[in-house]
């Protein structure tokens, strides 16, 4: 019985850590300075393969957000999940 309680304790601690990462880290603002202009990114977007299009859209969204940054949730909502 002691082993089961110990494993349960580890599971509870693991779930608490994951939950805290999701609640604390995800909504934080992300600012990465992008040196390319929006026009350059759009021209690259047209020629990019399907694998890189989502990433370039992400850069465009970050560029449009400016120095105030964009939260990771907003970025995911605008671009969608990318691999």
SERO-4910 file (N, C-alpha, C, O; in steps of 0.05 Angstrom, whole numbers):
BEGIN
 pado doro    nc1    nc2    nc3   cac1   cac2   cac3    cc1    cc2    cc3    oc1    oc2    oc3
  Unk    A     16    -24      0      0      0      0     17     25      0      9     46    -11
  Unk    A     40     23     12     58     46     14     69     54    -14     72     78    -20
  Unk    A     74     34    -31     84     39    -58     63     54    -75     70     72    -90
  Unk    A     38     46    -72     17     59    -87     14     88    -79     10    105    -97
  Unk    A     15     94    -54     13    121    -44     36    138    -54     33    161    -62
  Unk    A     60    127    -55     84    141    -65     81    147    -94     87    170   -103
  Unk    A     72    127   -110     68    132   -139     47    153   -144     49    170   -162
  Unk    A     26    152   -128      4    172   -131     15    199   -124      7    219   -137
  Unk    A     32    202   -104     43    227    -97     60    238   -120     59    262   -126
  Unk    A     76    221   -133     92    230   -155     75    239   -179     81    259   -192
  Unk    A     53    225   -183     35    233   -205     22    260   -199     20    277   -217
  Unk    A     14    264   -174      2    290   -167     22    312   -170     14    334   -180
  Unk    A     46    308   -162     67    329   -164     72    335   -194     75    358   -201
  Unk    A     74    314   -210     79    318   -239     56    333   -252     62    352   -268
  Unk    A     32    327   -245      9    341   -257      9    370   -248      3    388   -263
  Unk    A     15    375   -223     17    402   -212     38    419   -227     33    442   -234
  Unk    A     61    407   -232     82    421   -246     73    427   -275     78    449   -285
  Unk    A     61    408   -289     52    413   -316     31    435   -317     31    452   -334
  Unk    A     12    434   -298     -9    454   -297      3    481   -292     -6    501   -305
  Unk    A     22    484   -274     34    510   -268     49    520   -292     49    544   -297
  Unk    A     62    503   -307     76    512   -332     56    522   -352     61    543   -364
  Unk    A     34    509   -355     14    517   -375      2    544   -366     -2    561   -383
  Unk    A     -5    547   -341    -18    571   -332      0    595   -330     -8    618   -334
  Unk    A     26    591   -324     44    613   -320     60    620   -345     63    643   -352
  Unk    A     69    600   -359     87    605   -382     72    611   -408     81    628   -423
  Unk    A     50    598   -413     36    602   -438     26    631   -443     30    641   -465
  Unk    A     14    644   -424      3    670   -430     24    692   -430     18    715   -436
  Unk    A     49    686   -423     69    707   -422     75    718   -450     73    703   -470
  Unk    A     83    743   -451     87    757   -476    114    748   -488    134    746   -474
  Unk    A    114    744   -514    137    735   -529    145    758   -548    130    765   -565
  Unk    A    170    768   -544    180    788   -563    206    779   -574    226    775   -559
  Unk    A    207    775   -600    232    768   -614    235    789   -636    217    790   -654
  Unk    A    256    805   -636    259    825   -657    264    811   -684    281    794   -687
  Unk    A    248    819   -704    251    808   -731    260    831   -749    247    851   -751
  Unk    A    283    826   -762    295    847   -778    284    850   -806    287    871   -818
  Unk    A    272    828   -816    261    829   -843    236    846   -843    221    848   -823
  Unk    A    231    859   -865    206    875   -868    183    857   -874    186    834   -881
  Unk    A    159    868   -870    135    852   -876    134    845   -905    125    823   -912
  Unk    A    142    863   -923    142    857   -952    161    834   -958    154    816   -974
  Unk    A    184    833   -946    203    811   -951    191    785   -941    194    764   -955
  Unk    A    179    785   -918    167    761   -907    144    751   -925    141    726   -929
  Unk    A    128    769   -936    106    761   -954    117    749   -980    105    730   -990
  Unk    A    138    760   -991    149    748  -1015    161    721  -1010    159    703  -1027
  Unk    A    174    717   -987    185    691   -980    162    671   -975    164    648   -982
  Unk    A    140    681   -963    117    664   -958    105    652   -983     96    629   -984
  Unk    A    104    668  -1005     93    658  -1030    110    636  -1042     99    617  -1054
  Unk    A    136    637  -1038    154    617  -1050    160    594  -1031    173    574  -1039
  Unk    A    151    595  -1006    159    575   -986    142    550   -990    120    550  -1001
  Unk    A    154    528   -981    140    502   -981    119    503   -959    119    520   -941
  Unk    A    101    484   -960     79    482   -941     90    479   -912     77    488   -893
  Unk    A    113    466   -910    124    462   -883    133    488   -870    131    490   -845
  Unk    A    142    507   -886    152    532   -874    132    555   -875    137    575   -863
  Unk    A    110    551   -888     90    573   -889     79    581   -862     76    605   -856
  Unk    A     73    562   -845     63    568   -818     83    583   -802     76    601   -787
  Unk    A    108    576   -805    130    590   -790    133    619   -800    137    637   -783
  Unk    A    130    623   -825    133    650   -836    108    667   -828    111    691   -822
  Unk    A     85    654   -827     61    668   -817     65    676   -788     55    697   -779
  Unk    A     78    659   -773     84    665   -745    102    690   -743     97    708   -727
  Unk    A    122    691   -760    140    715   -760    124    740   -768    129    761   -756
  Unk    A    106    738   -787     90    761   -795     73    770   -772     70    794   -767
  Unk    A     61    752   -757     44    760   -734     61    773   -713     52    792   -700
  Unk    A     85    763   -708    103    775   -688    112    802   -697    115    820   -681
  Unk    A    116    805   -723    125    831   -734    102    852   -731    108    875   -724
  Unk    A     77    843   -736     55    861   -734     49    870   -705     39    891   -700
  Unk    A     56    852   -686     52    858   -658     70    880   -648     64    895   -630
  Unk    A     93    883   -661    112    904   -654    127    898   -629    130    875   -621
  Unk    A    136    919   -616    152    916   -591    136    908   -567    147    899   -547
  Unk    A    110    912   -568     93    903   -545     93    873   -542     87    863   -521
  Unk    A     98    859   -564     99    830   -563     72    817   -567     52    831   -569
  Unk    A     72    791   -569     47    776   -572     49    752   -554     70    739   -552
  Unk    A     26    745   -542     27    722   -524     27    697   -541     19    697   -565
  Unk    A     36    675   -530     37    650   -544     10    640   -552      6    627   -572
  Unk    A    -10    645   -535    -37    637   -541    -48    653   -565    -61    641   -582
  Unk    A    -44    679   -565    -53    695   -588    -39    686   -614    -51    685   -635
  Unk    A    -13    680   -611      2    671   -635    -10    644   -645    -12    640   -669
  Unk    A    -17    626   -627    -28    601   -635    -56    605   -647    -63    591   -666
  Unk    A    -71    624   -637    -97    629   -648    -95    641   -677   -112    635   -694
  Unk    A    -76    659   -681    -74    671   -707    -62    653   -728    -70    653   -751
  Unk    A    -42    637   -720    -28    620   -740    -37    592   -739    -39    579   -760
  Unk    A    -44    582   -716    -50    554   -712    -25    540   -703     -3    552   -703
  Unk    A    -27    515   -696     -4    500   -687     14    493   -711      4    484   -732
  Unk    A     40    497   -708     59    490   -730     80    470   -719     86    471   -695
  Unk    A     89    454   -735    108    433   -727    137    444   -729    155    429   -722
***
